[in-house]
């Protein structure tokens, strides 16, 4: 078996109404997804997805003609390419999907086979007023979710805390409340400075008093000393690592006791191979590994497989905040959306690889660009 073709396409889904993401000052009018397809000489094809990838022209030849099952080698090449030219991890996910299909094994079993299902928590992404946030929380609780994530970032911290307090009061004892501070990274046009550790400690104490379960991304991603100090005094769990670029940075956070909950994303950092290794170290240290999943449905599924197979998380992120962030938007690249059951569990597919099918008609309707690499390219 050899790899004979790699396809990379970009798809833009128009968003009307726009999605006013809490972490982005500009409401989003399109949802852009990159789809990577790796094909071998038997015609088998693996899929990966994520944000826009840089041009593969200089790197495709490093995979064409190679054994698709040589996953450790492919991981190292993608890691090197990602250092030189941005995040290439959707390609590594596609290689794992292809390997699973060739072996006839679901990806979650390939990475460790811990469990065939995971509990999901509802992850919201829009700033809402207290009454609307409570309404959402009660709906989420009614659907069986064990936890819900809220976002800070309004012009006044007091307004943020009013929303958190209202939701905590409404679901007290029935559902955990998680809070994302969105301080670890910024959109390119957002020049706001991240919090100081003193401010983060103050916010943490106020959130702990409200009964919040964990506080996410409270400081800049590189503030190792600050996160260690915050974790020592916070009074609640500290989570982070969703956009950290390289594995060694996550390992430094682990070695320095910075986080209780590690949240890297296989489509953004380290891929499946790198993060399954990291998950073992995280859990050996008594911490939780539960991936970030704010992407398209294919990316969500890749991280669900990783969580189910390589770790034992309390629950895994499930982005959902309709109408601005509905399943139809999040999972538009898939034939069928990823659903939770009545108790908010997700049962992993038993089909090989990622176990999902792409919605080819919708991908064609949203196609912006496409490039194919073959051995003759």
C-alpha positions in Angstrom: 0.0 0.0 0.0 1.2 3.5 -0.8 -0.2 7.0 -0.6 -0.9 8.2 -4.1 -2.9 11.5 -3.7 -3.5 14.3 -1.2 -6.4 16.7 -1.7 -6.8 19.9 0.3 -10.0 22.0 -0.1 -11.4 25.0 1.7 -15.1 25.4 2.3 -16.9 28.6 3.5 -20.3 28.2 5.0 -22.2 31.6 5.0 -23.6 32.5 8.5 -26.8 34.4 8.6 -27.3 35.6 11.3 -23.6 36.0 12.0 -21.9 34.2 14.9 -20.8 36.7 17.5 -18.1 34.5 19.1 -17.3 35.7 22.7 -13.6 35.5 21.9 -13.7 37.5 18.7 -14.5 41.3 18.5 -15.7 40.8 14.9 -19.0 38.8 14.4 -18.3 35.9 12.0 -20.2 35.9 8.7 -18.6 32.7 7.4 -17.4 29.5 8.8 -14.2 28.3 7.0 -13.1 24.7 7.1 -10.2 22.9 5.5 -10.7 19.3 4.4 -7.8 17.1 3.8 -8.2 13.7 2.0 -5.4 11.2 1.7 -5.9 8.4 -0.8 -3.9 5.2 -1.2 -3.4 2.9 -4.2 -6.3 0.7 -3.2 -8.7 3.7 -3.4 -9.1 3.9 0.4 -9.4 7.5 1.6 -8.8 9.1 5.0 -10.3 12.5 6.1 -9.1 15.3 8.3 -10.2 18.8 8.9 -9.4 22.0 10.7 -8.6 25.7 10.1 -7.0 27.0 7.0 -3.7 25.2 6.3 -0.7 26.7 4.5 0.3 25.5 1.1 1.4 21.8 1.1 3.4 22.2 -2.1 6.8 21.9 -0.3 5.6 18.9 1.9 3.2 16.7 -0.1 6.1 14.8 -1.6 7.2 13.7 1.8 4.1 11.5 2.0 3.3 10.5 -1.6 4.6 7.0 -2.3 4.9 6.2 1.4 3.2 3.5 3.4 0.0 5.0 4.9 0.4 2.8 8.0 3.7 4.3 9.0 2.0 6.6 11.5 4.9 7.4 13.8 7.0 8.5 10.8 4.1 10.6 9.4 3.6 12.3 12.8 7.2 13.4 13.0 7.1 14.8 9.4 3.9 16.7 10.2 5.4 18.1 13.4 8.4 19.3 11.5 6.3 20.9 8.7 4.1 22.5 11.3 7.1 24.2 12.8 8.1 25.6 9.4 4.7 26.5 7.9 1.9 26.6 10.4 -0.5 24.0 11.7 -0.6 20.9 9.5 -2.3 18.6 11.9 -5.5 18.0 9.8 -3.2 16.0 7.5 -2.1 13.8 10.4 -5.7 13.2 11.4 -6.5 12.1 7.8 -3.6 9.7 7.9 -5.0 8.1 11.1 -8.4 7.9 9.6 -7.0 6.1 6.6 -5.0 3.7 8.7 -8.1 2.9 10.7 -10.0 2.1 7.5 -7.2 0.0 6.2 -7.0 -2.0 9.5 -10.8 -2.1 9.9 -10.5 -0.6 13.4 -12.2 2.5 14.9 -9.7 5.3 15.8 -10.7 5.3 19.5 -9.6 1.6 19.7 -6.3 2.4 17.9 -5.3 5.0 20.4 -6.0 3.0 23.5 -9.6 1.7 23.5 -10.4 3.1 27.0 -14.2 3.5 26.4 -16.7 3.3 23.6 -18.5 6.4 24.9 -17.8 9.8 26.5 -20.0 12.2 28.5 -20.4 15.6 26.9 -20.6 19.1 28.4 -22.4 21.9 26.6 -20.0 24.6 25.5 -21.6 27.9 24.7 -19.9 30.6 22.7 -22.1 33.7 22.8 -22.4 36.5 25.4 -26.0 36.6 26.6 -27.8 38.6 29.3 -28.5 36.8 32.6 -32.1 35.8 31.9 -31.2 34.4 28.5 -28.2 32.5 29.9 -30.3 31.0 32.6 -32.9 29.9 30.0 -30.1 28.2 28.0 -28.7 26.6 31.2 -32.1 25.1 32.1 -32.6 23.8 28.6 -29.1 22.2 28.7 -29.8 20.7 32.1 -33.1 19.3 30.8 -31.2 17.6 28.0 -29.1 15.7 30.5 -25.8 17.6 30.2 -23.7 17.3 33.4 -22.0 20.6 32.9 -22.1 23.9 30.8 -19.4 26.3 29.8 -20.0 30.1 30.0 -17.7 32.8 28.5 -16.3 35.9 30.1 -15.2 38.9 28.1 -17.9 41.5 28.4 -16.9 45.2 28.7 -17.3 45.0 32.5 -16.2 42.0 34.7 -19.2 42.7 36.9 -21.5 41.9 34.0 -19.7 38.7 33.4 -20.0 37.7 37.1 -23.8 38.6 37.1 -24.3 36.0 34.3 -22.2 33.4 36.1 -24.0 34.0 39.4 -27.5 33.7 37.8 -26.6 30.5 36.1 -24.9 29.0 39.1 -28.0 29.8 41.2 -30.4 28.3 38.6 -28.6 25.0 38.3 -27.1 24.7 41.8 -26.5 21.0 42.7 -27.7 19.7 39.3 -25.0 20.7 36.9 -21.4 22.0 37.0 -20.6 25.4 35.6 -17.4 26.0 33.8 -16.0 29.4 32.9 -13.8 30.3 29.9 -11.8 33.5 30.4 -10.3 33.5 26.9 -7.1 35.1 28.0 -4.5 32.7 26.5 -4.6 34.0 23.0 -6.1 36.7 20.8 -7.5 37.1 17.3 -5.0 39.0 15.1 -7.0 42.2 15.3 -7.6 42.1 19.0 -4.9 44.1 20.8 -6.3 43.8 24.4 -3.7 42.8 26.9 -4.2 39.5 28.9 -5.0 39.6 32.6 -2.3 39.9 35.2 -1.9 37.1 37.6 -3.2 39.3 40.4 -6.4 40.0 38.5 -6.8 36.3 37.6 -6.4 35.3 41.3 -9.1 37.8 42.2 -11.5 36.6 39.5 -10.7 33.0 40.5 -11.7 33.6 44.1 -14.9 35.2 43.1 -15.8 32.4 40.7 -14.9 29.8 43.4 -17.3 31.6 45.8 -20.1 31.2 43.2 -19.4 27.4 43.0 -17.7 27.4 39.5 -16.1 24.0 38.8 -13.2 25.1 36.6 -11.7 28.4 35.2 -10.3 28.1 31.7 -7.5 30.0 30.0 -7.2 32.7 32.7 -3.7 33.9 31.7 -1.5 34.2 28.6 -0.5 30.7 27.4 3.2 31.4 28.1 2.8 32.6 31.6 4.1 29.4 33.3 5.0 31.1 36.6 1.7 32.9 36.8 -0.4 29.8 36.1 1.5 27.8 38.7 0.9 30.6 41.3 -2.8 30.9 40.3 -3.4 27.2 40.5 -1.9 27.1 44.0 -4.3 29.8 45.3 -7.4 29.6 43.0 -9.8 27.5 45.0 -11.1 25.8 41.8 -9.7 23.8 38.9 -7.5 25.6 36.3 -7.9 24.5 32.7 -6.0 25.4 29.5 -3.8 24.5 26.6 -6.4 24.7 23.8 -4.2 26.7 21.4 -0.8 26.0 22.7 1.3 25.3 19.5 3.8 22.6 20.4 3.8 19.5 22.6 6.9 20.6 24.5 5.0 23.7 25.7 2.2 21.5 27.1 4.8 19.3 28.7 6.3 22.4 30.4 2.8 23.3 31.7 2.6 19.8 33.1 6.1 19.7 34.6 5.5 23.0 36.3 2.2 22.2 37.8 0.3 24.9 35.9 -3.0 23.1 35.1 -5.5 20.7 36.5 -7.2 20.2 33.2 -5.4 19.9 29.8 -7.3 20.8 26.7 -5.2 20.6 23.5 -6.9 19.9 20.2 -5.6 17.2 17.9 -6.3 19.3 14.8 -4.3 22.2 16.2 -1.4 20.8 18.2 0.4 17.5 18.2 -2.2 15.5 16.2 -3.5 12.2 17.4 -0.1 10.6 18.0 1.3 13.5 20.0 -1.7 14.0 22.2 -2.3 10.3 23.0 1.2 10.3 24.4 0.6 13.5 26.3 -2.7 12.2 27.7 -0.8 9.3 29.4 1.5 11.8 31.2 -1.3 14.1 32.1 -3.3 11.3 33.8 -0.2 9.9 35.5 0.2 13.3 37.1 -3.4 13.1 38.5 -4.7 15.7 36.0 -7.5 15.5 33.5 -7.2 15.4 29.7 -10.2 16.5 27.8 -9.7 18.1 24.4 -10.8 21.4 23.0 -13.4 20.8 20.2 -14.4 24.2 18.9 -14.2 23.4 15.2 -16.2 21.6 12.5 -17.9 18.3 13.0 -15.0 16.2 11.6 -12.6 17.9 14.0 -15.0 17.4 16.8 -15.1 13.7 16.0 -11.3 13.4 15.9 -11.0 14.8 19.4 -13.9 12.6 20.7 -12.0 9.5 19.5 -8.9 10.8 21.2 -10.7 11.4 24.5 -12.6 8.1 24.5 -9.6 6.0 23.5 -6.6 7.6 25.2 -8.0 9.2 28.4 -10.8 9.0 31.0 -12.2 12.6 31.0 -15.0 13.6 33.3 -16.7 15.0 30.2 -15.7 16.3 26.8 -16.5 19.7 25.2 -19.6 19.7 22.9 -20.0 23.1 21.2 -23.6 24.1 21.1 -25.2 27.5 21.4 -28.2 27.9 19.0 -29.3 29.7 17.0 -25.9 31.3 16.3 -24.0 28.0 16.8 -26.3 25.1 15.8 -25.5 21.5 14.9 -26.4 22.3 11.3 -23.6 24.9 11.3 -21.0 23.1 13.3 -21.4 19.7 11.5 -22.2 21.0 8.0 -19.3 18.9 6.5 -20.9 15.6 7.8 -23.8 13.6 6.4 -25.2 13.2 9.9 -24.6 15.5 12.9 -22.9 14.3 16.1 -25.7 13.8 18.6 -25.8 13.1 22.3 -28.2 10.7 23.9 -30.8 11.6 26.6 -28.1 11.7 29.3 -25.6 13.6 27.1 -23.4 10.6 26.3 -21.8 10.2 22.9 -21.3 6.6 21.7 -18.3 6.3 19.4 -18.8 4.9 15.9 -17.9 1.2 15.5 -17.0 1.9 11.8 -13.3 2.0 11.1 -11.3 5.2 11.3 -13.2 8.2 12.3 -16.4 6.4 11.4 -18.2 9.4 9.7 -19.2 10.3 6.1 -18.7 13.6 4.4 -21.7 15.5 3.0 -20.3 15.8 -0.6 -23.1 17.9 -1.9 -22.8 20.5 0.8 -19.0 20.5 0.5 -19.3 21.1 -3.3 -21.8 24.0 -2.6 -19.4 25.7 -0.2 -16.2 25.0 -2.1 -13.8 28.0 -2.2 -10.5 26.3 -3.4 -9.1 22.9 -4.1 -5.6 21.6 -4.8 -4.6 18.0 -5.4 -1.1 16.5 -5.0 0.0 13.3 -6.8 3.3 11.7 -7.5 3.3 13.5 -10.9 2.6 16.9 -9.4 
